[in-house]
């Protein structure tokens, strides 16, 4: 498996930095290779092209969000606690890696439609876990049992996503993680039964 190969992850991590600092279109494979400390040709042992690198970046980094959310679901108590932990985790991952935040919140949105569709299929796993929390909360009576799960998901993810994007666009002027309790309170109030 590719992700167990140190050079593969070295290139993925370097791509995050190169894309964040130069923009996706200006981050040539040569820049990514230089950032990774490998020869240009080495990149092609692991990736077909730059688009493949971006998809792999998103796949690997989104994997962090998915794994963390799986742990939250497994170890959490109430649906409200799980949702709060999800929000906190999402903001925590982004606030601890500004390069990653720049890539996920800005650069991925500039990619072509075909690339965005591939990225969206990766995002679906994360959103399915969010749905699981919402449905569980509806069944337990914590959340409104008649709410539309699709709209609730869009509201929760859309809020986290917009606040993260605003933070990146403001050049990280404030502490993103400090926004978490305010977001949690607003969203829980909206979802409550």
N, C-alpha and C positions, 0 to 999 in steps of 0.2 A: 504494500500500500504506500502511495506517495507520501502521505503526511508523516510517516515514520522515518522518512529520509531527511537527515538534517539540512542538506542543501536545498531541498524543496521548501522547507519552512523558512530557511534563510532568504530565499528568493521572494517568497510571499511577504515576509516582514519588510524586506527592502522595497518591494513594490508599493506597499502602503505608504512608506515615507516618500518615495519618488513621485507617486501620483499626488499625494497631499501637497508636496512642495512645488511641483511643476504643472499640475493639472493632468488629467488623463491623456489628452491629445498631445501634450508636450513631453510626456514621460516616455521617451523612446526606450526600446528594449535595452539599448546600450547604457542609458542612465540607470535603469533598474539593475543591470548586471554590475555596473560600477558601484552602486549603493550596496549590493549584496557581496561585493568583493569576489566576483566570479567572472570568467570569460564570457563574452556575448554568446558563444556557441553552447555554453553550459545551460543557458536558459532553455534552449530548444531540446535538451534532453528530457526536460520536465513539462514543457508547455508548447502547444502548437504555435501560438502567436500572442500578441499583447492582450487581445480580447480574452483568450483562455486564461491568462494571468489574472485579469480583473475578476473573472468568474470564480477562479480558485481563491482569490483573496476574499471575495464575499462569502464563498462556501466555507472556508476555514474560519473566518472571523465570526460569521453568523452562527457557526457551530458552537462558539463560546456562549452566545446568548441562549441557544437551544439547550445545551448541556446544563447551563446554570438554571434555566427555567424547569427542566425536567427534575433537577434536584429540589428546587423550591416546591414543586407540586408533590413530590414524594415525601418531603420532610415537613411541609406546612400543615397547619391545623385548619383554620377556617378559609373560606374562599377569599374573604376580605384580606386576611394576612398574606395569602399567596399573591393576590393582586398587588398589594403594597410592596411585597418583596420583589416582584417582577419589575415594577416601576423603578424601585431603588437600584436593582441590579443593572437594568438597562442604562440608567443615567451614570451609574458607577463605572461601567465598562467604558463608556464614551468619555467620561471626564478624566479617566486615567490614561487615555491614549488619544491625544488631540489629532494626531495624524489619521488614526482610524476614524475619528469623528468627522474630519474633513472629507475623507473618502466616502463614507457612508451617507453623509448628509448633503454633500454638494456634488462630488465628482460622479457618483453613480447615476445621478439624475441627468447628467449631460450626455450619457451614452445613447446609442441608437436603440430603436424600438426592439429589435431582435435580442439585443444584449439585456435590455430591461426585462423582457419576458423570461429569459433564463434566470435572471436574478430573482424575479418574483416567484419562480417555482421554488427557489431555496427559502425565501421568506415565508412561504405557505406553511412550512413545518412549525415555525415559531408562532404564527397566527393560529394554527390549529391547537397549540398548547394553551394559548390565551382563551380560545373558545372553550376549552375543557374547563378552565377556571370559572368562566362566566356561566356555563351550563350547570356546573356543580353548585354554584351560588344560587342559581334559580331554583334548582331542585331542593336545596336545603332551606330555602326561604330567606336567605340572606339578601339576595338580589331580587328585583322585581321579576316574578315568575312569568309575566306576560311580555317582557321586553323582547325586542328583535335582536337576536344575538349578533347578526351581521352588523347592524348599526352600532351596537354596544362595542363590538370589536374595533370598528372604524373610529369610534369616539376615543377609546382608550389608546390604541396604537397611534392614531392621528395626533392626539394631544402630546404624547411622549415624543413623537417624531418632530412635530412643529417646534416644540420647546427646545429640542436638541439642535435643530437647524438654526433657530434664532440665536442660540448660544454660539454656534460656530460662526454665523454671519456677523456677530457683534465682536468678533476676535476674542472670544472667551473672556469677556469683561467681568463676568460674575461667576460665582460658584454654582455650577450646574447641579451638583448633588444637593445643595441647600434648597433647591426648588422641589425636591421629592415630596416632603410632607404636605406642601400646599397642593400639589397635583393629586396626591393620594386622597386628600380630604375632599377636593372638588369632585373627583371621579366616583369615590364611594358614595357621596351624597346623591349623585346622579343615578347610580345603579341600585341603591337601596330599595327594599320592598316597601 
